[in-house]
Amino acid sequence: MTLSLYYHPYSRAAGTLWALEEAGVDYDLKVVDIMKGEQKGPELMSKNPMGKLPTLVDGDVVVTESAAIALYLADRYAPHLAPALDDPQRGTYLRWALFAPSVIEPAVMAKHSGWTVKEMSAGWGSFDSMLGAAEAAIAGSDFLLGERFSMADVVFGGTLRFMIAFKQIESTPVFADYVARLDARPAFQRAEARNAAMRQSLGLQ
């Protein structure tokens, strides 16, 4: 069965291509013109009442939210990218995959939006504590699970890469080496090539 991804190359769905490529599944792209507000149209809203991208359709199953889509793909189609339920690394895998949307993103948003939030009241702690934890998670190893690449690296690493590229997080030698390892993966390169081709075909370059 071919999966369908509601997509625009200038949305978070662009990052979901990497997860799809790592999972090795067949998929098609349903381009949603976010510049014209098509994400609020009836087709996508019937699948995702938030009217947001990415939205993945797998038969009768609809999955939204970038991290959820990536973890779903690993569990269903690419078990080699996810520790089994009884694997001691399963907790570490989930911890760092969900650290990206739960801690990195809100910490960055708070810092750059000037939010005044007491650290003890913020679920993400502080920007500095987020940076320290993120760096410690990958220091001294190739990936979040040591030498083993997993879908957690797609979620965590993809978020980190984006934040560094847009200068929301300052790169460090540890971050730079980690992102370089991710960039070298064939699946990442295929996803980037497809995103570039889609931008060109839509006249966005």
C-alpha positions in Angstrom: 0.0 0.0 0.0 1.2 3.5 -0.9 1.1 6.0 1.9 0.1 9.6 1.3 1.7 12.6 2.8 -0.1 16.0 2.8 2.9 18.2 2.1 4.5 21.5 1.1 8.3 21.9 0.8 8.2 25.0 3.0 6.4 23.2 5.9 7.4 20.7 8.6 6.3 18.0 6.1 9.6 18.6 4.3 11.3 16.9 7.3 8.9 14.0 7.2 10.3 12.9 3.9 13.5 11.9 5.7 11.5 9.6 8.0 9.7 8.1 5.0 12.9 7.5 3.1 14.5 5.9 6.2 11.5 3.6 6.5 11.8 2.5 2.9 8.1 2.8 2.2 6.3 3.8 -1.0 4.6 7.1 -0.6 3.1 9.9 -2.7 2.9 13.6 -1.9 -0.3 15.5 -1.9 0.9 19.1 -2.3 -1.0 21.6 -0.2 -0.6 25.2 -1.3 -0.1 26.8 2.1 0.5 30.2 0.4 -3.1 30.1 -0.7 -4.5 28.7 2.6 -5.3 25.3 1.1 -4.4 23.7 4.4 -7.7 25.0 5.8 -9.7 23.5 2.9 -12.2 20.6 3.3 -9.9 17.8 2.1 -7.2 18.3 4.7 -9.5 19.5 7.4 -11.4 16.2 7.1 -8.2 14.4 7.9 -6.6 16.8 10.4 -8.9 19.3 12.0 -5.9 21.4 12.9 -5.4 22.0 9.2 -1.7 21.6 9.5 1.2 19.7 7.8 2.5 17.1 7.9 -0.5 14.8 7.8 0.1 11.1 6.9 -2.6 8.8 5.6 -2.0 5.1 5.7 -5.2 3.3 4.6 -7.7 4.1 7.3 -5.1 5.4 9.6 -4.3 9.2 9.9 -1.3 10.3 11.8 -0.4 13.9 12.5 2.6 15.6 14.3 6.1 15.1 12.9 7.4 13.1 15.8 4.3 10.8 15.9 4.6 10.1 12.2 8.2 9.2 12.4 7.7 6.8 15.4 4.7 5.3 13.7 6.7 4.6 10.5 9.4 2.9 12.5 7.1 0.8 14.5 5.0 -0.3 11.6 7.4 -0.5 8.7 11.0 -0.2 9.9 11.4 -2.1 13.2 15.2 -2.0 12.7 14.9 1.8 13.4 13.1 1.3 16.8 14.1 -0.7 19.8 11.5 -3.4 20.7 9.2 -2.9 23.6 11.3 -5.1 25.8 14.6 -3.6 24.7 16.3 -1.6 27.5 17.0 1.1 24.9 13.3 1.7 24.3 13.1 4.3 27.0 16.1 6.2 25.8 14.7 6.1 22.3 11.4 7.6 23.3 13.0 10.0 25.7 15.1 11.8 23.1 12.6 11.5 20.2 10.0 13.3 22.3 12.6 15.7 23.7 12.6 17.5 20.4 9.0 18.7 20.3 8.6 18.8 24.1 11.7 20.6 25.1 13.9 21.9 22.2 11.1 23.6 20.3 9.4 25.4 23.3 12.7 26.4 24.8 13.8 28.0 21.5 10.4 29.7 21.1 10.5 31.0 24.6 14.0 32.5 24.2 13.5 34.1 20.8 9.9 35.3 21.5 10.9 36.9 24.8 8.6 34.9 26.9 9.0 35.4 30.7 8.5 32.0 32.2 10.0 30.8 35.5 12.1 27.7 34.9 10.4 25.7 37.6 7.0 26.4 35.8 8.2 25.6 32.3 7.9 22.0 31.2 11.0 22.6 29.0 13.1 23.9 31.8 15.3 26.7 30.3 17.1 27.3 27.1 20.5 26.7 28.7 19.5 23.4 30.4 17.9 22.2 27.1 21.2 22.9 25.3 23.2 21.1 27.9 21.0 18.0 27.9 20.9 17.9 24.1 24.6 18.0 23.8 25.1 15.4 26.6 22.7 13.0 24.8 25.0 12.7 21.8 28.5 13.5 23.2 30.9 10.6 22.8 28.7 8.5 20.5 27.6 8.5 16.9 23.9 8.5 17.7 21.4 8.8 20.5 21.5 5.0 21.0 25.3 4.8 20.8 26.5 3.3 17.6 22.9 2.4 16.5 21.0 4.9 14.3 17.3 5.0 15.1 14.2 7.0 14.2 14.8 9.1 17.3 17.8 10.6 15.5 15.5 11.6 12.6 13.2 13.5 15.1 15.8 14.9 17.4 18.5 15.4 14.8 16.1 16.9 12.3 14.9 19.4 14.8 18.5 20.3 15.9 19.6 20.7 12.3 16.7 23.0 11.5 17.4 25.2 14.6 21.1 25.5 13.8 20.4 26.3 10.1 18.0 29.1 11.1 20.4 30.3 13.8 18.0 29.6 16.6 20.7 27.4 18.3 24.4 28.0 18.0 26.3 25.1 16.7 29.0 23.4 18.7 31.6 20.8 17.7 29.4 18.1 19.2 26.3 19.3 17.4 28.2 19.9 14.1 29.7 16.4 14.1 26.4 14.8 14.8 24.5 16.7 12.1 27.2 15.9 9.6 26.7 12.2 10.3 23.0 12.5 9.7 23.5 14.6 6.5 25.7 11.7 5.2 22.9 9.2 5.3 21.6 8.2 1.9 18.0 8.5 3.0 18.5 12.0 4.2 20.1 12.9 0.9 17.2 11.4 -1.1 14.7 13.4 1.0 16.7 16.6 0.4 16.8 15.9 -3.3 13.1 15.4 -3.5 12.4 18.5 -1.5 14.6 20.5 -3.8 12.9 19.0 -6.9 9.5 19.9 -5.4 10.5 23.4 -4.7 11.7 23.8 -8.3 8.6 22.2 -9.8 6.4 24.6 -7.7 8.5 27.6 -8.8 9.7 28.3 -5.3 13.4 28.6 -6.1 
